[in-house]
Amino acid sequence: VSAPGVEYRLFQSAAAGTTVSFHVFVPPSYSTQPTARFPVLYWLHGSGNPTAPIPQMSSFFASAISQGKIPPMLVVFPNGMNYSMWCDSKDGHVPMESVVVDDLIPFVDANYRTIAQRSGRILEGFSMGGAGSGRLGFHRPDLFAGISMLGAGPIQSNFLDEPDGSTIPLEQRLAIYEMVWGSDPAYYLAQAPRTIVVDRARAVIAARTRVRQGIG
């Protein structure tokens, strides 16, 4: 992706056993304030195309920073592939949650001047990424101070229950169901943000995690 302030990076993921890519928006003040440390927003994309939203989203964040609406921050755009659902696939072939939590975050903290603690990290995502933000954020409230879920999905109790307005053909829905959750309704439910937030409620409340949910 070519966009102002956006860098393309590669790192070696132990979880995936291969090289993994991501993009990161670096605010102008990162270079003009060489001793400052910056908070990090991890922005999780929706299904279909991992990189298409990056130019527009990085422009939104750059504009908000320049207008003083949000503080200068790094915005990391992980590569969640087309339909990873931001979770570890049942067959182990796509350990997406592990890649982000165990490998990407430590790499970013080691290679950028971040606020490398919970108070310096938030998660945001749209659609598949909105559900992923809930999944990862509720699962690991020790890592993230805030969670922003925008148009999050899937969050229905049965993945094959097609939401109103969905344009995904049944054949594709069945393929995703098999690829990510092994067509196993119990594994699907176990990985759902609504299940995780109940299981982790005590930890989420104790951490005083801030949650924003945009529906529409």
Rosetta blueprint (number, residue, H / E / L):
1 V L
2 S L
3 A L
4 P L
5 G L
6 V E
7 E E
8 Y E
9 R E
10 L E
11 F E
12 Q E
13 S E
14 A L
15 A L
16 A L
17 G L
18 T E
19 T E
20 V E
21 S E
22 F E
23 H E
24 V E
25 F E
26 V L
27 P L
28 P L
29 S H
30 Y H
31 S H
32 T H
33 Q L
34 P L
35 T L
36 A L
37 R L
38 F E
39 P L
40 V E
41 L E
42 Y E
43 W E
44 L E
45 H L
46 G L
47 S L
48 G L
49 N L
50 P L
51 T L
52 A L
53 P L
54 I H
55 P H
56 Q H
57 M H
58 S H
59 S H
60 F H
61 F H
62 A H
63 S H
64 A H
65 I H
66 S H
67 Q L
68 G L
69 K L
70 I L
71 P L
72 P L
73 M L
74 L E
75 V E
76 V E
77 F E
78 P E
79 N L
80 G L
81 M L
82 N L
83 Y L
84 S L
85 M L
86 W L
87 C L
88 D E
89 S L
90 K L
91 D L
92 G L
93 H L
94 V L
95 P E
96 M H
97 E H
98 S H
99 V H
100 V H
101 V H
102 D H
103 D H
104 L H
105 I H
106 P H
107 F H
108 V H
109 D H
110 A H
111 N H
112 Y L
113 R L
114 T E
115 I L
116 A L
117 Q L
118 R H
119 S H
120 G H
121 R E
122 I E
123 L E
124 E E
125 G E
126 F E
127 S L
128 M H
129 G H
130 G H
131 A H
132 G H
133 S H
134 G H
135 R H
136 L H
137 G H
138 F H
139 H H
140 R L
141 P L
142 D L
143 L L
144 F L
145 A L
146 G E
147 I E
148 S E
149 M E
150 L E
151 G L
152 A L
153 G L
154 P L
155 I L
156 Q L
157 S L
158 N L
159 F L
160 L L
161 D L
162 E L
163 P L
164 D L
165 G L
166 S L
167 T L
168 I L
169 P L
170 L H
171 E H
172 Q H
173 R H
174 L H
175 A H
176 I H
177 Y H
178 E H
179 M H
180 V H
181 W H
182 G L
183 S L
184 D L
185 P H
186 A H
187 Y H
188 Y H
189 L H
190 A H
191 Q L
192 A L
193 P H
194 R H
195 T H
196 I H
197 V H
198 V H
199 D H
200 R L
201 A H
202 R H
203 A H
204 V H
205 I H
206 A H
207 A H
208 R L
209 T L
210 R E
211 V E
212 R E
213 Q E
214 G E
215 I L
216 G L
